[in-house]
């Protein structure tokens, strides 16, 4: 399993350039995965730095440790690899006993390995159990639970809100009818129901018809949007003055949360605009570096099609 836990890191040169990593820095990779980004970050940090990697998946942590510990000693920072969800950033960093952090990286979304492993239930291309939990050991709600027990209105809301699926209501209707015959257990069952719900003419464009519904279920099962907001706000608190946060997101809801959190900490003054000076004392905590998101080049998308929807945003902690 660990030898396969690898994916091509997205926007790697852009992340390294924007994070401005140096020796003696403390760097947190909040979504470690197979250490694709961290492996190159470690070479910039060197032995005098600390690299903290966070991931919910024990296989990812094992694979990442193998790769990072294989680096030459002069390129290998002090490693702290922590199992957990970055939504619990405060607890995790307190356990690592770090006074502050100089750079954070968040690469949001499901990893290629999780998508490609049928037993995880994330993939609409291979049949497997409808699970979709990022951390099965600590989570109870599965995608099958959502489909079998949520009412039609809630299923439609989840699909529409988390994926902009125009056929959300019809898919929810077909799901409820299908579960009356037999409960949902496999991803293959769901794919067939989605195909039946979406008219043939609408299935001819826009990629696989199940893609958006699977995305919406994954977000619901893992509470991803709430976790993202909580993790970003914690990262801003832990960031040292002059430190930076880089976030790669893959769909509009994630990108909107990143943009809104950065903006809220960059524009904290609540005074009426006609006041000659600020009276509320709410000074900006960060500066937004990327007013417009950085996106992959055409060459990167050709090498790695999964990078197509990626957007990178950066903020910097004010001194």
N, C-alpha and C positions, 0 to 999 in steps of 0.2 A: 504493500500500500504506500509506504513512504517514498519509495523510489519513483512512484508515479505522481506524487503530489507536487505538481509543477505547472505553472502557466506563464505565459509571456507577460511580463509587467507592462502595463499601459502607461503611456506618457512618461516613461522613465527619465530621459534626459531633461525634460521640462521640470519634473518634480525635483530632481537633484539640483538643478540650477536655481529654482525658486526657494528651496529650503535653506540654501547658503550654509551647508553643514561644514563644521570646522573641528579640528582637534579640541579635546576637552569639553565637547558638547555632550548633552544628554538628549538622545533622539528616541522618540516613541513611535513605533510602527503599530498603530492601533488595529490593523487588520493584516496580521503577519502573513497568513497563508503559507506558501512554500518559500518565503523570504526572497521573492524575485526583486522587489525594490530594496529590501534591507541588505541584500548581499552586496549591491553596488554602493549603497549608503555607507556600509561598514568600511569600505576602502577609503572613503573621504574622512571618516571619523578617526580611524586609527586606534591604537591600543590605549591611548589616554582618555578615551571617551566611554560612554555607557550607551548601549543599545537595548531598549526595552521593547520586546515584542509581545503583542496581545492577540490571542485567538481563542475561539471557543472549541476548536477542533483539535483533539489530542494528536491525531495523525499529522495535522499541519505543524504543530509545535515540534514533534519528533523529526519531521523532515527538515524543518527550518534549522533546528539545532545541528543536525548532521552537516548541512551546507555551511552554516556560519562557523562552526568549529573546525571545518576543513580549511578555512582561510589561514594564510601565513600569520604567525604570531604578531608581527608588526602591523598587520592590517585588521586584527581582530579586536574589537572593543570588548569591554566587560559586558557580558550578556545576562539579561534578566528576562527570561521567557515565561510569561504568565498566562495561565488558562483562565479565560473569562470573556465577558462581553464588554466592549468599550463603553456601553451605557453605564457600567459600574466603574468608571475610570477612577473616581476618587478612592474607592476601596482598594483597587488594584495598585495604584501608585503609592498609597500609604503603606501597603505591604512591601513595596520595593524600597521604601525609605529614601526616596529622592527628594531633595529640597525644592527642585524646580526643573522645568524642561525647556530646552532650546528649540526643539522642532518636533512637530507632530505630522504624521501622514495617515490619512484615512482613505482607503481604497474601498468604496462602498459597494455592496452587492454580493451576490453569490459567486464563489470562485469557479473557475473552469472545471476543476476536479469534482466539486460537488454537483455541478450540472451534469457532468459526464458519467457519474456513478448512479446507475439505475436504482440501487437500493436506498438512495437518499430521497427519491421521489421528486426531485426538482425538474427533471427533464421531461419534456413533452415528446421527445424523439425516441425514447426507449421506455418500455413498460416496466413499472416497478411500483412498490407500495406508495400510497399517497401520504407521505410523511411531511417532508419539507422543513423539519426542525433543524436549525443551525446547531443546536446543542441538545441532542436527544436525552442526555443524562439529567438535564435540569429543566426541561420543558415537557409539558404534558399535552398541550393542544397540537393536533396535527391537521393537515389539509383535509384528510378524510372526515375529521370531526366537524370542520366548518361546513363541508358539503352535506353531511348526513344530519346535522342537528340545527344549523342556523336556519331561520325562516327565509322565505323567498325574497322579502324586501331587503334584509341584511346582506344576503348573498349578492343581490344586484348592486347594492350600494358599494360593497367592497370592490367588486369587479370594476364598476364605473369610476370610483374615486381613485383607486390605486393603479389604474391602467388606461383610463380614457377609452375603454372598450365601448363602441357605439351600440353593440348588441348585448350589453350587460343584462338588461331586463329579460330578453329572450333566452339567454343562456341560463339565467337563474330559474326561469320557468321550466326549461327542459331538465335542469338538474333536479328540481323537486319532483317532477314526474318520474324521472329515471330512478330515483332512490326509493320510490314506492314499490318498484318491481324488485330491486335488490340494492343493498347499501353499497356506497362507493368504497372500494378497497385499492384499486390500482389506477395508475396514471393513464393507462390505455383506455380504461372505461371512460374517464373524463374527456379524453381527446375525442372519442367517438361521439359523446354527447355534444361537445362544442361544435364539431363538424356538422352535426344534424341541426343544431340551433342556428348557425350562421348560413344564410342563403349561399348557394353555389357561386352566384355572380360576385358576391362580396369576398369569397375565399380565394379568388384568382389573383388578388394583389395584396401587398402588405405583409408578406412573409407567412409563417405558419399560423393558422387561425387560432391555435391554443396558446400562443406565446403570451399574450396580454393577460389572459385569465390565470395562467400559471404564475406570472409575476405578481398579480394581485393577491393570490392565495399565499404566496411566500411572504409578502409584506405583512399580511394579517397574522399569519402563524407566528412570526418572529417579532411583531411589534416594531418593525424596522424604523419607521419614521419618528416615533417617540424616542427610541434609543439613539438615533442620530442627533436629534436636538439636544438631548441630555449629555451625550458624549462631547459634542462641540462646546457646549457651555462649560463643562468641566475642563476641557483642554485649554480654553481661554484663561480660566482661573490659574491653572498650573504653569502657564507659559511665562518664561522669564522675559523681562523687557528686551525688545529687539528680536525675540524669537518669532518663529513663523509656523503657521498651520497650513498644510496643503490638503485639499479634499478632492478626490476624484469621484464623481457621481455618474450614473448611467441612465437616469430618466428624470423627467421634468419635476416630479414631486420631490425627489432628493435634492436636485439642484436648487429648487425654490427654498427649501429649508436651509441649505447652506448659505444661500444669498441673504435670506432674512436674518439668520443668526448673526452673520458677519455685520450686516447693516445695522442691526439693533445695538451692537456693542460699539460700532463706529459713530453712531448718531444718537447719543444717550440724552442729550439736552431736551427737557420737556417744557422749556419756557415758551411763552407766546412769541411768534416771530417779530412782533413790533417792539419788543424790549430791546433797549440799546446794548445790553450786556447780559450774559447768563447769570441767573440768580439761583437756579436749582442745584448747582454744584455737581451735576452728573456729567463728568468729563468723559470724553471718548476713551475706551479701553484698547481699541485696536484701530489699525489703518487697513483699509481694504486695498490690496495690491492689484488685484485683477478685477477691474470694473466689468470687463467682459470675460467670460470663461475662456481658458486656453483649450483648444481642441486638437485632436490628432491630425497629423499631416496625411495627405493622400497616400504617401508611401507606407506609413505605419498601418493604415487601414487595410492596404493591400496585403501586408505581411500578417496582420492580425485582425480579421473582420470583427472580432468581439470588441475592438476599440472604437468602433464606428460611432457609438452614441456617447462616448466619454466626454466629460467636461471637468476641467481643473480650475478650482478657485483657491486663492491664497489670501491670508490676512497676516498682519504683523502686530505684535503686542507693542503698545506705545511705552516709552520710557517714563 
